[in-house]
Amino acid sequence: MPVAQHDETTLAAPFSVSGRGLHTNRLARVTVAPAAPGHGIRFEVAGGGGAVALSYENRAPSRLNTALRLPDGGSLRTVEHLCASLSAFGLDNALVRVEGRELPILDGSARGWCAGIARAGIASQA
């Protein structure tokens, strides 16, 4: 049975959020930007952490949060609320630039991430 094809989507504009990580209590700034078709969801960590695609293969061992393994051997923590928000909006392609090693917890839900995506808008990539 053939798989249905759909146009890919990305953000219409970038958006940024800042806040403290739940587990590290360190300040972090995150900018989520549009990306080209086929790019997928990728995280780019400032300060030499490197870039990593959002995939099961790149998961890092972690307790009480979801983390991605970075090329420098470290990890990027607490990505689950942003990832859930990107999925809920059906986004296929985005570049997530992170200053820090843990995403901000914001209010503890996905609300802040969803609000940022809604403000930025969704663009179809035919």
N, C-alpha and C positions, 0 to 999 in steps of 0.2 A: 504494500500500500504506500503510495507516495506521501511524502511529508509536505505539508502546506508551507509555502514560502511567504514571508512577510518583509516589508521594508524595515530596515533597521532604524533605530531611533537614537538620538543624543539630546543633550541639552541645547536650548536655543541661545543661552548665554551662560557665562560662569556665575557661580555664587560662592561666597566664603562664610565660614563660621569660625568662631574662636571659643575656647573654654578650657576647662581643666579635665584631665583624665581621671576616671573613677578610681583606678588602681594605683596610679603614680602621683596623682594630684599635681601634675606638671601642666603648665600652659601649653596648648597646641593650637595651631591655626591650620585650617583645611580649606583648600579651594578646589571645587569640583568644576571641571571645565568640559566643554564639548570635545569630542574626538571623532576622527574619521571613521567611515564604515570599515568594519572588520577589525577595528582596534580592540574591541572588548572593553572590559572594566579593568583599568590598571592603576596601581598605587605607586606614586613616586615620592620617596622620602628624602627630604633635604638633609644636607650634612653628610653625604656619603653612604646613606643607607641603601640606595639603589632603587630600582623599579621592579615591581612584581605584578603579574597578572592575577586577577581574582579567579582562583581555581582550587578544587579540592586538593590537587597535588601540592599546592603551595601553603597548605595549612601548617601551622606551628603548634606544638603541644602547649596547652594553656589551661589554666583552671579559672572558671567563672567568667570567661569571655572567649570570643573568637579571635584568633591571631593568625597573621600571615608570616611565613618565613621570608626574610629578606636576603638578598645576595651577599650582604656583609656578615651573615650569620646571626644577626639579631632578629627581632620580630616587631611587627606592627600590631598593636593590641586594640581590642574593643571596636572592631570593624562591623559588627553584626547589625547595628541599627541603621547605619548608612547603607549597607548591602541590602537589607530588607526594603529600605525605601526606594533604592534604585530599581529593584525587582518589582515592587508594587506599581511603580510608574511605567514599567515595561521598557526601561532604558537598556540598550544593547552596548553602547559605546560611551565611555567617559574617562577622563584623566583626573585622578584624585591626587592633588599635590598636598603633602603633609609636612608641616614643620613640627616635629616631635615624633615620639615613638608610640603614642596612644592617641586615638581619636577622642575628642571631647565627649563627655557623657551628656552634656546639655541638661535637659530636665529628666533624664533617665528613660525617655521613650524615643520613638522615631519622629516625634512631632516636628522638632527643629529641622531635621533633614528633609522631611516631606515639605515643610514650608519653603525651604530654600529651593527645592526642585520646582515647586509650584510657581514661585516668583521667577525663576530662570526660564521656565517654559520648556516644552518638548518640541524637537524638530525631527521631522521625518527625513530619512536618508534613502531616497529611491535608488 
